[in-house]
Amino acid sequence: MITKQNSVIKVILFLTLHLLGIYLMGRVFNVDLFGYLKGALSIINNYNDAMFSVDFINLTARYAYYNITIAAIIIITFLVFFICSIPLILKSKSDIFILLVMLFALYLGFKQGFTRFGFAGMSYPFFYGALFVGISYLFIENVVLKNRLGNVFLIFLLLSPFASTGLGFSFNKITLPYQDVIFSNLPFQQKVSDQKHRLEYQIDPKIVRSFKGKTCDVVPTEISYIYFNNLIYNPRPAIQSYQAYNNYLTTLNYNKYTSKTAPDFVLYTKSAPTDVQRYSFWSDSKTTLALIQNYDYETTTINRDTIQILKKRKALKRIVKSDVKDLDFKIGDRVEVSQANKLTWIEVKVRYSVWGELLRVLVQPQVLRVKVTFEDGETEVLKAIISEIDAGIFLKKFQTDSDAQHFFKTRGNNKSITHLQFLQNNAGFDENITAHLYNISFR
C-alpha cells in the first residue's frame, strides 16, 4: 500500500527515475517535451469545442440509439454496483483508489466515444471500458467487492461485442480486432496499395521538378502528396488544420510560416468539412493569414484534388490594420461586420454558461450556429466553433476550388461576409458576445 512509509519512498523514487528517463530520451531525440505537453493539453482542451459531433445521432438515429441503449444498461449496472457496495468500499482505502482510477479511465473512454459520437469512435468506450473493469477486478482486495465487480465485468463483456455501427455483430474492435492485420497488411496487398496511391497522388512531374532540393508542406491535411511524390517534408507544428482549432495551436503554425524555417512551397487543397455545417476555411485561420502574407500564388494543378501551389516570397509582407472596431451584441442580433472588397479579420468571444460548461465537461457542448450573409445577399448557416472564432477568422466566402485559387491570387479579394447572426439563445451559452475586428492590407 502507498500509505506505508517504505512504499511511499519507493513510489517517489520510481516516479523520479521515470520522469528523468523521459527527459533524457527527449534530449537524445531532440523533442521539446514541455512544448509537446502544452500542445497536447491544448488539443485535448478544445477537442470538446471543435470536434464534438451530433451528426451521427441526426443522420443514423437507429444505430445511435441502439448504442446509447447498450451504454445505458452498463451505466445502470455500475450505479447498482456502487449503491449496493458503498459500505464495503469505504472500509478499504486501496480499493477506493483502484475504483477511482477505473472510473477516471471509464470517463475518458466515454468521452472518446460520445464526444465525437460517430462510427470511428463508437466501440472505444465499450472495448476499453471492459478492459479497465477487468484490470480493476484483478487488484480489488475485498473478496465480496471483487465478486460484485466481477459480475459487472461479465455484463460489460457480454454487451460490448454488440456495440457497433449496426444491429448485432458488425465491425468493431471486439468482434474482429485483427481485421486490418489479416486483410490489409499482407506484403502483396501493401505493394498493390502503394502503387495505386502513387498514381492517385501523383503531381505533374514538371511541378515536382521545381520542388527539387526545396521543402514542402500540405494544407490542410493531405500529406500523402509529400510521401508519394518523394518531397522534402517541412511541416507546421499542428500538422492537420482541422485540429489547429484554438489560438495557441494556430499561432504556432503562423509563427512557423512567417519564420526563416518556413517551407519553400505549400500545396493547398480545399478540404471537405469534418462535420455538417462546419466551415473548413475557419480552421487554422492564422495559417491562412501567413500564406497570403508570406507566399505568392504559383500555379494550380489537378489530379486527385485541385492543388494550389504557393511559393514562399523573398520578403515577408507587413500587415497594415485599419478600421479597428470593438463590438458588443447579443445572441440573436444581426450585426454588420464587414463590407464588400474588404479583407476583414474578426475575433469573436462567446462564453459558455455554467450549464453549457457542465455539459462540455460531462458529455459534449451544445451546438452554436451562426447565420452568415455574404455581400451578394446569399445566406448560409454554419457551425460556430467558439475556440476557432476566438482565435480569429477571415470574413470571406471560401467554398470551392475556384474560391481558393482566387483567394490566393488576389490575397483575399473574395466575396465578403457582411453580417453575422448567432442563432441559439439557450442555456448553453452566455447571450452577451464581444468581437474585435479590423481590415487587413499588406505592404
Stockholm file with secondary structure:
# STOCKHOLM 1.0

chainA/1-443         MITKQNSVIKVILFLTLHLLGIYLMGRVFNVDLFGYLKGALSIINNYNDAMFSVDFINLTARYAYYNITIAAIIIITFLVFFICSIPLILKSKSDIFILLVMLFALYLGFKQGFTRFGFAGMSYPFFYGALFVGISYLFIENVVLKNRLGNVFLIFLLLSPFASTGLGFSFNKITLPYQDVIFSNLPFQQKVSDQKHRLEYQIDPKIVRSFKGKTCDVVPTEISYIYFNNLIYNPRPAIQSYQAYNNYLTTLNYNKYTSKTAPDFVLYTKSAPTDVQRYSFWSDSKTTLALIQNYDYETTTINRDTIQILKKRKALKRIVKSDVKDLDFKIGDRVEVSQANKLTWIEVKVRYSVWGELLRVLVQPQVLRVKVTFEDGETEVLKAIISEIDAGIFLKKFQTDSDAQHFFKTRGNNKSITHLQFLQNNAGFDENITAHLYNISFR
#=GR chainA/1-443 SS CTTSHHHHHHHHHHHHHHHHHHHHHHHHTTCCHHHHHHHHHHHHHHHHHHTCBCHHHHHSHHHHHHHHHHHHHHHHHHHHHHHHHHHHHHTCHHHHHHHHHHHHHHHHHHHHHHTBTSTTTTTHHHHHHHHHHHHHHHHCCCHHHHHHHHHHHHHHHHHGGGCSSSSSSCSCTTTCTTHHHHHHCCHHHHHHHHHHHHHHTCCCHHHHHHTTTCEEEEESSCTHHHHHTTCEECCCSSCSGGGCCSHHHHHHHHHHHTSTTCCSEEEEECCCCSSTTBCGGGTTHHHHHHHHHHEEEEEEEESSSEEEEEEECSSCCCEEEEEEEEEEEETTCEEECCCTTCCEEEEEECCBCHHHHHHHHHSCCCCCEEEEEETTSCEEEEECCHHHHHHCEECBCCCSHHHHHHHHHHTSCSCBEEEEEECCCSTTBCSEEEEEEEEEEEC
#=GC SS_cons         CTTSHHHHHHHHHHHHHHHHHHHHHHHHTTCCHHHHHHHHHHHHHHHHHHTCBCHHHHHSHHHHHHHHHHHHHHHHHHHHHHHHHHHHHHTCHHHHHHHHHHHHHHHHHHHHHHTBTSTTTTTHHHHHHHHHHHHHHHHCCCHHHHHHHHHHHHHHHHHGGGCSSSSSSCSCTTTCTTHHHHHHCCHHHHHHHHHHHHHHTCCCHHHHHHTTTCEEEEESSCTHHHHHTTCEECCCSSCSGGGCCSHHHHHHHHHHHTSTTCCSEEEEECCCCSSTTBCGGGTTHHHHHHHHHHEEEEEEEESSSEEEEEEECSSCCCEEEEEEEEEEEETTCEEECCCTTCCEEEEEECCBCHHHHHHHHHSCCCCCEEEEEETTSCEEEEECCHHHHHHCEECBCCCSHHHHHHHHHHTSCSCBEEEEEECCCSTTBCSEEEEEEEEEEEC
//
